[in-house]
Amino acid sequence: MFEGLKVALVDDDPPVRSSLSQTLELAGFEVSAFESAEQALAGLAGGFTGVVVTDVRLPQMDGLTLLQRVLALDAATPVIVITAHGDVTMAVQAMRAGAYDFIEKPFAPERLVEVTTRAMEKRALKAEVQSLRRQLASQRGIEAMLLGRSAVMQALQRQVQQLAATSADVMIIGETGTGKELVARCLHEHSARRERHFVAINCGGLPESLLESELFGHEMGAFTNASRKRVGKIEYADGGTLLLDEIESMPLGFQVKLLRVLQERKLERLGSNDEISVDVRVVAATKADLRAMSEQKEFRSDLYYRLNVAVLRLPPLRERREDIPLLFEHFVLQAAARHGRDPAPPGAALSQELMAHDWPGNVRELRNAAERFVLGLGGDSLVGSSASVPLTLTQQMDQVEKALIEQALKAQRGNMSAACEALGIARKTLYDKIARHGIAVDEYRE
């Protein structure tokens, strides 16, 4: 039921210990039974991960002392205390000492199973969070900037690694919020240009009248209010990297001027006849289909083909759902450090909600959700998911499986044999899964 997690049961009465062990084992738990607190501590010292269920009244060391010793070993271990009927003071004392819950004798087997299941779910979540934090801490280089363990993200990390070592201009294509600027910075930080400037400019954020001055610079007196010389963004990025974000919004009239700079690596400041040589790597980012725009005369085709040398396509978050827990934990840790908070691990219901959501805002939307979680602003729904009923584990796994198959079909352009090889499954198995998930293979064929 909970892989790798165990129940440590402590009771000095052999028939009771045997009965409780059997109850828990029939419910699917792996149980280690102990007749004393001392014996239990010896068993827990070897790296135990799970839940402790202990009677309060034990020979020598009692259950409350055991509770304190267990929490000292690992504060994440839930401890369930079994108290005698009517012993309210003992129960209160146990809860104040840090017990997860208490069960009052006599109790039905279902009560023990229910409390243990809740405790185990809590421990499993904490174990997952600890694992994610270890993974985050172990990330190095490009993997530390471009987080993700999915196949599509691993492929992107390899592509960025290969391109970073070159000076080739790069075009990054991705939906809003997929991290286009982060990828551009990653290319810069892992290149020989890292000691020079990384300059980002939003082509849609400036009026056309200012764009030329912003990119090329100007001489004093070049136009009204030009009271002094100004170095433009391209010249400032000399030796480094220039990111042209939302390049699809660049005015057509200016695109021909940019094309000349890209071809000759020379520019002229406004008001000057002197050419200035620049050594700059240009990264163009877009959420649009520039090829379609060029065919419709909405983007210069010559500029498109000049930029279309090395292309990085960023997957939307809905196509790499298996990365959501790692990314969410990363953003939670960042937000917690920023706001001085100590966040609790996300519960099972929230984890289901995160996996079920389609994330139209992609990674940016997930970062905002993590911020709300840390600030306690989630309310009934952290992301406003359209799913009215929480997804089961099977449904979540189906979503991930469907996403992986669709990624493979997209990468292999609908070639079934190549997709089977990429996924490591038999052709019949793939056909069965495609039929079960209702995947339209023709959409991926070119």
Secondary structure, 3 states (H helix, E strand, C coil): CCCCCEEEEECCCHHHHHHHHHHHHHCCCCEEEECCHHHHHHHHCCCCCEEEEEECCCCCCCHHHHHHHHHHHCCCCCEEEEECCCCHHHHHHHHHCCCCEEEECCCCHHHHHHHHHHHHHHHHHHHHHHHHHHHHHHCCCHHHHCCCCCHHHHHHHHHHHHHHCCCCCEEEECCCCCCHHHHHHHHHHCCCCCCCCEEEEECCCCCHHHHHHHHHEECCCCCCCCCCCEECHHHHCCCCEEEEECHHHCCHHHHHHHHHHHHHCEECCECCCCCEECCCEEEEEECCCHHHHHHCCCCCHHHHHHHCCEEEECCCHHHCHHHHHHHHHHHHHHHHHHHCCCCCCCCHHHHHHHHHCCCCCHHHHHHHHHHHHHHCCCCCCCCCCCCCCCCCHHHHHHHHHHHHHHHHHHHCCCCHHHHHHHHCCCHHHHHHHHHHHCCCHHHHCC
